[in-house]
Amino acid sequence: MKVLVTGTTGYIGKRLIPFLLELDYELVCCVRDLSRIPDQFKNHPAISFIEIDFLVYDDSVNIPQDINVAYYLMHSMSASEDFEKLELTCAANFKKYISATQVQQVIYLSGIVNEDLLSKHLQSRKQVEETLEAGQYALTTLRAGIIVGSGSASFEIIRDLVEKLPIMITPRWLNTKSQPIAIRDVLAYLSKAAGRKELYNKNYDIYGPDILTYKQMLLIFASVRRLKRFICTLPIMTPRLSSYWLYFVTSTSYKLAVSLVDSMKIEIVGRPNDLPELLDVKPISYREAVEKAFTKIEDDSITSSWKDAMVSSHFKGKLSNYVSIPEYGCLEDVKHRIIDDDEAVLNRIWALGGNTGWYYGNFLWRIRGFLDKMFGGTGIRRGRTHLSKIQAGDALDFWRVLLADREQKRLLLYAEMKLPGEAWLEFKIEDGRLQQRAVFRPKGLWGRLYWYSVLPFHYFVFNGLIDNLAGNPNKGLRGD
């Protein structure tokens, strides 16, 4: 069976692909940028890739005619205030593309929509479902509530709250009921639904066995982590205050926080159905889902994270558009060091950010992250998904990885912090020398003033960084 997968680099798509490969399916994976093909799928004999942007219809895109099943796994919840329009555009273009093939079934992962009054996010999901309907193919919609798994947005937000706040003064929506589902069960439903004719033109709610309030979810999470937490809910917290509360305490963006608060006011409990029996899926409890997620985290084997998906970024185009650093109109800080062991230096470069930090002046990096958060930026709390592995598209604190090539011995980062301009940070090893290059393209007078105002900090931070990366701070060139 030939299967088309959209959302290849997203949280669900990246995890679903191995399930489909185990079923011996031939996969056609859609990516917006070929430079973002996940490393684990490159050169796989059962996978081919198509570069396609579903926001813009392109007649020249060639999707194979012999597609049997297609997965629609795209959403734009945190990418823009206009995410509803973006989602409908993607759905309409997908439908146009896929209708030109021989596809028999489209499987869409949506959200549980069992109330008349829906959040903007859930209303958008419902509209996408209506757009995908009425094709010559059969639509199977699986509607999930809170998805619990290492790296999922909801899991990471709950983790931030529980691990950072011994006492929580919370909004009243923490008493809203939800029916969370483990990521492993979502993937089981999705993979087993392919080609099942009894599921054609039907929708199903998929959920775990527990109906819990968000407060109960926080307390169970704390119990798993062996932490004692006290939660007090207040009726006076407005949606705006609730959004700011999530934004400042957790690693989420403000736009995503607004969408989440909007959705969390709505009860999300699934409708009973016979899908578990039809597909032989036995959903696990919320507690077990949290425990399994931490097993993945402790083993440093997280497959995907919402922070690495481009919906958590402010990029408007392809990553490859930013790989070529501008030559003109830029200000630079370039430093070199002589090194003895390329591999050891690469290992230190590949471990930058997250729990490792930036090797020198970490408190200054944290202050910069705090200031960025205060001005509506991403802050430094996103961290990184893996301790030692990075690839193009990954989030790295308040940077986005543009290029990570160990063979070329080069790492290129692009700043996603709030800046009056654009910034790149590059590390490159050539002929026994490590080059560290910070490039800033200022926007107007304020951009130039910003650069010169932070130069004193750059002197200490960037010298300390390259000295520690080189592993021999008393030897080498002091910068040029």
C-alpha positions as CSV (number, residue, x, y, z in Angstrom):
1,M,0.0,0.0,0.0
2,K,1.3,3.5,-0.9
3,V,0.7,6.1,1.8
4,L,1.0,9.9,1.6
5,V,2.0,11.6,4.9
6,T,1.7,15.3,5.5
7,G,3.1,17.1,8.5
8,T,6.2,14.9,8.1
9,T,8.4,17.1,10.4
10,G,5.6,17.8,12.9
11,Y,5.1,16.2,16.3
12,I,2.7,13.5,15.2
13,G,4.0,12.9,11.7
14,K,7.6,12.2,12.7
15,R,6.3,9.6,15.2
16,L,3.8,8.0,12.9
17,I,6.2,7.2,10.1
18,P,8.1,4.4,11.9
19,F,4.7,2.8,12.7
20,L,3.8,2.8,9.0
21,L,7.2,1.5,8.0
22,E,6.7,-1.5,10.4
23,L,3.5,-2.3,8.4
24,D,5.6,-2.4,5.2
25,Y,3.9,0.5,3.6
26,E,5.6,2.6,0.8
27,L,5.6,6.2,2.0
28,V,5.5,9.5,0.2
29,C,6.3,12.2,2.7
30,C,5.5,15.8,2.2
31,V,7.9,18.5,3.5
32,R,7.8,22.2,3.0
33,D,11.6,22.3,2.9
34,L,13.8,19.4,1.7
35,S,16.5,20.7,4.0
36,R,14.3,19.6,6.9
37,I,14.0,15.9,6.1
38,P,14.5,14.2,9.5
39,D,17.9,12.5,9.7
40,Q,16.4,9.1,10.6
41,F,14.4,9.0,7.4
42,K,17.0,10.2,4.9
43,N,17.9,7.6,2.2
44,H,15.3,5.2,3.5
45,P,14.4,2.8,0.7
46,A,10.7,2.8,1.5
47,I,10.3,6.6,1.7
48,S,10.3,9.3,-1.1
49,F,9.9,13.0,-0.4
50,I,8.0,15.8,-2.0
51,E,8.7,19.5,-1.4
52,I,5.3,21.1,-1.1
53,D,3.8,24.1,0.7
54,F,0.1,23.6,1.1
55,L,-0.4,27.3,1.7
56,V,0.3,27.9,-1.9
57,Y,-1.2,25.7,-4.7
58,D,1.4,24.9,-7.3
59,D,0.5,23.0,-10.6
60,S,4.1,21.8,-11.0
61,V,4.0,19.7,-7.8
62,N,3.8,16.0,-8.8
63,I,2.1,13.7,-6.3
64,P,2.1,10.1,-7.4
65,Q,-1.2,8.9,-8.9
66,D,-1.2,5.5,-7.2
67,I,-1.6,6.8,-3.6
68,N,-4.0,4.5,-1.6
69,V,-4.2,6.3,1.7
70,A,-3.3,9.9,2.8
71,Y,-2.8,11.3,6.3
72,Y,-3.7,14.9,7.0
73,L,-1.7,15.9,10.0
74,M,-1.2,19.7,9.6
75,H,-2.3,22.5,11.8
76,S,-1.2,26.1,12.4
77,M,-2.5,26.8,15.9
78,S,0.4,28.8,17.2
79,A,1.9,30.1,13.9
80,S,-0.3,33.1,13.5
81,E,-3.3,35.1,14.8
82,D,-4.9,34.2,11.5
83,F,-4.5,30.4,11.9
84,E,-8.1,29.7,11.0
85,K,-7.6,31.1,7.5
86,L,-4.3,29.3,7.2
87,E,-5.7,26.0,8.2
88,L,-8.6,26.3,5.7
89,T,-6.2,27.2,2.9
90,C,-4.0,24.2,3.6
91,A,-7.1,21.9,3.7
92,A,-8.5,23.2,0.4
93,N,-5.1,22.9,-1.4
94,F,-4.5,19.4,0.0
95,K,-8.0,18.4,-1.2
96,K,-7.2,19.7,-4.6
97,Y,-3.9,17.9,-4.8
98,I,-5.1,14.6,-3.5
99,S,-8.3,14.6,-5.6
100,A,-6.1,14.3,-8.7
101,T,-4.8,10.9,-7.4
102,Q,-6.4,7.5,-7.0
103,V,-6.5,7.9,-3.2
104,Q,-9.3,5.9,-1.5
105,Q,-9.0,7.1,2.1
106,V,-7.9,10.3,3.8
107,I,-7.3,10.0,7.6
108,Y,-7.5,13.3,9.5
109,L,-6.4,13.8,13.1
110,S,-8.7,16.4,14.6
111,G,-9.8,17.5,18.1
112,I,-12.8,16.4,20.1
113,V,-15.7,18.7,19.2
114,N,-18.7,17.6,21.4
115,E,-20.0,21.1,22.4
116,D,-22.0,23.7,20.5
117,L,-19.8,26.5,21.8
118,L,-16.2,25.7,20.6
119,S,-12.9,27.5,21.0
120,K,-11.4,29.1,17.9
121,H,-8.9,26.3,17.7
122,L,-11.5,23.5,17.9
123,Q,-13.9,25.4,15.6
124,S,-11.1,25.6,13.1
125,R,-10.5,21.9,13.3
126,K,-14.2,21.3,12.6
127,Q,-14.1,23.6,9.6
128,V,-11.1,21.7,8.2
129,E,-12.9,18.4,8.6
130,E,-15.9,19.9,6.6
131,T,-13.5,21.1,3.9
132,L,-11.9,17.7,3.6
133,E,-15.2,16.0,3.2
134,A,-17.2,15.6,0.0
135,G,-14.3,14.3,-2.1
136,Q,-14.2,11.1,-4.2
137,Y,-12.2,9.6,-1.4
138,A,-13.5,8.4,2.0
139,L,-12.7,10.6,5.0
140,T,-11.9,9.0,8.4
141,T,-11.6,11.5,11.2
142,L,-10.0,10.6,14.5
143,R,-10.7,13.3,17.1
144,A,-8.3,13.4,20.0
145,G,-8.3,15.5,23.2
146,I,-5.1,16.2,25.2
147,I,-2.2,14.2,23.9
148,V,0.2,13.0,26.5
149,G,3.7,12.2,25.4
150,S,7.3,13.3,25.7
151,G,7.6,16.5,23.8
152,S,3.9,17.2,23.3
153,A,2.8,20.8,24.0
154,S,0.4,19.8,26.7
155,F,2.9,17.5,28.4
156,E,5.7,20.1,28.4
157,I,3.4,22.8,29.7
158,I,2.2,20.6,32.6
159,R,5.8,19.6,33.2
160,D,6.9,23.3,33.4
161,L,4.0,24.2,35.8
162,V,4.6,21.2,38.1
163,E,8.4,21.3,38.3
164,K,8.7,25.1,38.7
165,L,5.8,26.0,41.0
166,P,5.4,24.3,44.4
167,I,2.3,26.5,45.0
168,M,0.0,27.4,42.1
169,I,-2.6,30.2,42.1
170,T,-4.5,29.1,39.0
171,P,-7.5,30.1,36.9
172,R,-10.8,28.4,37.3
173,W,-10.5,26.5,34.0
174,L,-8.3,24.1,35.8
175,N,-11.6,22.5,37.0
176,T,-12.6,21.8,33.4
177,K,-12.8,18.1,32.6
178,S,-10.7,16.4,29.9
179,Q,-10.0,12.9,28.7
180,P,-6.3,12.7,27.8
181,I,-4.9,10.1,25.5
182,A,-1.3,8.7,25.4
183,I,0.7,9.5,22.2
184,R,1.3,5.7,21.7
185,D,-2.5,5.1,21.5
186,V,-3.0,8.0,19.1
187,L,-0.3,6.4,16.8
188,A,-1.9,3.0,17.2
189,Y,-5.3,4.3,16.1
190,L,-3.8,6.3,13.2
191,S,-1.7,3.4,11.8
192,K,-4.3,0.7,12.2
193,A,-7.1,2.9,10.6
194,A,-5.3,2.8,7.2
195,G,-7.3,0.9,4.6
196,R,-10.1,-0.1,7.0
197,K,-13.3,0.2,4.9
198,E,-15.6,0.0,7.9
199,L,-14.1,3.3,9.0
200,Y,-14.8,5.1,5.7
201,N,-16.8,8.4,5.9
202,K,-16.9,8.2,9.7
203,N,-15.5,10.1,12.7
204,Y,-14.5,8.8,16.1
205,D,-13.4,10.4,19.3
206,I,-10.2,8.7,20.6
207,Y,-9.4,9.0,24.3
208,G,-7.9,7.3,27.3
209,P,-9.7,5.6,30.2
210,D,-9.5,8.6,32.6
211,I,-11.8,11.6,32.8
212,L,-9.8,14.2,34.7
213,T,-9.8,17.9,35.4
214,Y,-6.7,19.8,34.5
215,K,-6.0,20.2,38.3
216,Q,-6.1,16.4,38.7
217,M,-3.8,16.0,35.8
218,L,-1.3,18.4,37.4
219,L,-1.5,16.6,40.7
220,I,-1.1,13.1,39.2
221,F,1.9,14.5,37.2
222,A,3.4,15.8,40.5
223,S,2.8,12.4,42.1
224,V,4.7,10.6,39.3
225,R,7.6,13.1,39.8
226,R,7.3,12.6,43.6
227,L,6.7,16.3,44.1
228,K,4.3,17.8,46.6
229,R,2.3,20.6,45.0
230,F,-0.5,22.8,46.3
231,I,-3.1,24.3,43.8
232,C,-5.6,27.0,44.5
233,T,-8.0,28.0,41.8
234,L,-9.4,31.6,41.6
235,P,-12.5,32.7,39.7
236,I,-11.1,36.1,38.9
237,M,-8.4,35.2,36.4
238,T,-9.4,36.5,33.0
239,P,-8.4,34.7,29.8
240,R,-5.8,37.4,29.1
241,L,-4.3,36.9,32.6
242,S,-4.4,33.2,32.2
243,S,-2.6,33.4,28.9
244,Y,0.1,35.6,30.4
245,W,0.4,33.1,33.4
246,L,1.0,30.2,31.0
247,Y,3.4,32.3,28.8
248,F,5.7,33.5,31.6
249,V,5.8,30.3,33.6
250,T,6.1,27.8,30.7
251,S,8.1,27.5,27.5
252,T,5.0,28.1,25.3
253,S,4.7,31.1,23.0
254,Y,2.1,33.7,23.8
255,K,0.0,32.9,20.7
256,L,-0.1,29.2,21.7
257,A,-0.9,30.1,25.3
258,V,-3.9,32.2,24.1
259,S,-5.1,29.2,21.9
260,L,-4.7,26.8,24.8
261,V,-6.5,28.9,27.3
262,D,-9.3,29.3,24.8
263,S,-9.6,25.6,24.4
264,M,-9.1,24.7,28.1
265,K,-12.4,26.4,29.0
266,I,-14.2,23.8,26.9
267,E,-15.0,20.3,28.4
268,I,-13.3,17.7,26.2
269,V,-14.8,14.3,26.9
270,G,-15.1,11.7,24.2
271,R,-18.2,10.0,22.9
272,P,-18.3,6.3,23.5
273,N,-17.6,4.2,20.4
274,D,-16.4,0.7,19.4
275,L,-13.2,1.8,17.7
276,P,-10.9,0.3,20.4
277,E,-12.5,-3.1,19.7
278,L,-12.4,-2.6,15.9
279,L,-8.7,-1.7,15.9
280,D,-7.6,-3.7,18.9
281,V,-6.3,-0.7,20.8
282,K,-6.3,-0.8,24.6
283,P,-5.6,2.8,25.8
284,I,-3.4,3.2,28.8
285,S,-4.1,5.5,31.8
286,Y,-2.9,9.1,32.2
287,R,-0.5,8.1,34.9
288,E,1.0,5.3,32.8
289,A,1.3,7.7,29.9
290,V,3.2,10.2,32.0
291,E,5.5,7.4,33.3
292,K,6.3,6.2,29.8
293,A,7.0,9.8,28.7
294,F,9.6,10.2,31.4
295,T,11.2,6.9,30.4
296,K,11.8,8.4,27.0
297,I,13.1,11.6,28.5
298,E,15.5,9.8,30.8
299,D,16.8,7.7,27.9
300,D,17.2,10.8,25.7
301,S,15.1,9.1,23.1
302,I,12.4,11.7,22.4
303,T,11.3,11.2,18.8
304,S,9.8,14.7,18.3
305,S,8.8,17.8,20.1
306,W,6.3,20.5,19.5
307,K,9.1,23.1,19.9
308,D,10.9,21.7,16.8
309,A,7.7,21.9,14.7
310,M,7.6,25.1,12.7
311,V,4.3,26.1,14.3
312,S,6.4,27.2,17.2
313,S,8.5,29.4,15.0
314,H,8.0,32.9,13.5
315,F,9.6,31.8,10.2
316,K,7.5,32.8,7.2
317,G,9.5,30.9,4.6
318,K,11.9,28.0,4.2
319,L,14.8,27.5,6.5
320,S,17.0,27.3,3.4
321,N,16.2,30.9,2.6
322,Y,18.2,31.9,5.7
323,V,21.2,29.6,5.4
324,S,23.1,32.1,3.2
325,I,24.3,34.8,5.7
326,P,24.0,38.3,4.1
327,E,27.4,39.8,3.1
328,Y,26.4,43.5,3.1
329,G,24.8,45.8,5.7
330,C,25.7,43.5,8.5
331,L,27.7,43.9,11.7
332,E,30.0,41.0,12.8
333,D,31.8,39.5,15.8
334,V,34.3,36.9,14.5
335,K,36.7,34.9,16.7
336,H,39.1,32.1,16.0
337,R,40.9,29.5,18.1
338,I,43.5,26.9,17.3
339,I,42.2,23.4,18.4
340,D,43.8,20.0,18.8
341,D,40.8,17.7,18.6
342,D,38.1,18.4,16.0
343,E,35.8,15.7,17.3
344,A,35.9,16.8,20.9
345,V,35.1,20.4,19.9
346,L,32.2,19.2,17.7
347,N,30.8,17.3,20.6
348,R,30.8,20.4,22.7
349,I,29.2,22.5,19.9
350,W,26.5,19.8,19.4
351,A,25.7,19.9,23.1
352,L,25.1,23.7,23.2
353,G,22.0,25.1,24.9
354,G,19.4,23.4,27.1
355,N,20.7,21.8,30.3
356,T,24.3,22.2,29.0
357,G,24.0,25.9,28.6
358,W,26.4,28.2,26.8
359,Y,29.7,27.3,28.6
360,Y,30.3,30.8,29.8
361,G,28.2,33.5,31.4
362,N,25.1,31.4,31.5
363,F,23.5,33.9,33.9
364,L,23.8,36.6,31.2
365,W,22.2,34.2,28.7
366,R,19.4,33.7,31.2
367,I,19.0,37.4,31.7
368,R,18.8,37.9,27.9
369,G,16.1,35.1,27.8
370,F,14.1,36.8,30.6
371,L,14.2,40.1,28.8
372,D,13.1,38.5,25.6
373,K,10.2,36.9,27.4
374,M,9.2,40.2,28.9
375,F,9.0,41.7,25.4
376,G,6.9,38.8,23.9
377,G,9.7,36.7,22.6
378,T,10.4,32.9,22.9
379,G,12.7,33.3,25.9
380,I,15.4,30.7,26.7
381,R,13.0,28.1,28.3
382,R,12.5,26.0,25.1
383,G,15.8,24.3,25.7
384,R,16.4,21.5,23.2
385,T,14.9,18.1,22.4
386,H,18.0,15.9,22.6
387,L,21.1,16.2,24.8
388,S,23.6,15.7,21.9
389,K,21.7,15.4,18.6
390,I,20.5,18.4,16.6
391,Q,19.2,18.8,13.0
392,A,17.9,21.5,10.8
393,G,14.7,23.0,12.1
394,D,15.3,22.1,15.8
395,A,14.6,24.7,18.5
396,L,17.7,25.5,20.6
397,D,16.8,27.9,23.4
398,F,15.9,31.1,21.5
399,W,17.7,30.0,18.4
400,R,16.5,27.9,15.4
401,V,18.9,25.5,13.8
402,L,19.4,26.3,10.1
403,L,22.1,23.8,9.4
404,A,23.8,21.1,11.4
405,D,26.4,19.2,9.4
406,R,29.0,17.2,11.3
407,E,30.7,16.2,8.0
408,Q,31.2,19.8,7.1
409,K,31.9,20.6,10.7
410,R,29.4,23.5,10.7
411,L,26.5,24.6,12.9
412,L,24.4,27.6,11.9
413,L,21.7,29.1,14.2
414,Y,19.2,31.9,13.5
415,A,17.9,34.0,16.4
416,E,14.2,33.8,17.2
417,M,14.5,36.3,20.1
418,K,12.9,39.8,19.8
419,L,15.5,41.9,18.0
420,P,15.6,45.2,15.9
421,G,17.1,43.1,13.1
422,E,18.2,39.6,12.2
423,A,20.9,37.6,13.8
424,W,22.9,34.5,13.0
425,L,25.5,32.5,15.1
426,E,27.8,30.2,13.2
427,F,30.4,27.6,14.4
428,K,32.8,26.1,11.8
429,I,36.0,24.1,12.0
430,E,38.6,24.3,9.2
431,D,42.2,23.4,9.1
432,G,42.6,22.9,12.9
433,R,40.9,26.2,13.7
434,L,37.5,26.9,15.2
435,Q,35.6,29.9,13.8
436,Q,32.8,31.5,15.8
437,R,30.9,34.1,13.9
438,A,28.0,36.3,15.2
439,V,26.3,38.3,12.4
440,F,23.7,40.9,12.9
441,R,21.7,42.7,10.2
442,P,20.3,45.8,11.9
443,K,16.9,47.2,11.1
444,G,17.3,51.0,11.1
445,L,19.0,53.2,13.7
446,W,17.6,51.2,16.6
447,G,19.2,48.1,15.3
448,R,22.6,49.7,15.2
449,L,22.2,51.2,18.7
450,Y,21.2,47.8,20.0
451,W,24.4,46.2,18.5
452,Y,26.7,48.7,20.0
453,S,25.0,48.7,23.4
454,V,25.6,45.0,23.8
455,L,29.2,44.9,22.5
456,P,30.6,45.0,26.0
457,F,28.6,41.9,26.9
458,H,29.6,40.2,23.6
459,Y,33.3,40.7,24.4
460,F,33.0,38.6,27.6
461,V,30.3,36.1,26.5
462,F,31.6,35.3,23.0
463,N,35.3,35.1,24.1
464,G,34.3,32.8,27.0
465,L,32.1,30.7,24.7
466,I,34.7,30.0,22.1
467,D,37.5,29.5,24.7
468,N,35.4,26.8,26.4
469,L,34.4,25.2,23.1
470,A,38.0,25.0,22.0
471,G,38.8,23.3,25.3
472,N,42.0,25.2,25.8
473,P,41.3,28.8,26.8
474,N,45.0,29.7,27.3
475,K,46.1,28.8,23.8
476,G,45.2,30.1,20.4
477,L,44.2,33.4,18.7
478,R,42.3,35.8,20.9
479,G,39.9,36.9,18.2
480,D,40.1,38.8,14.9
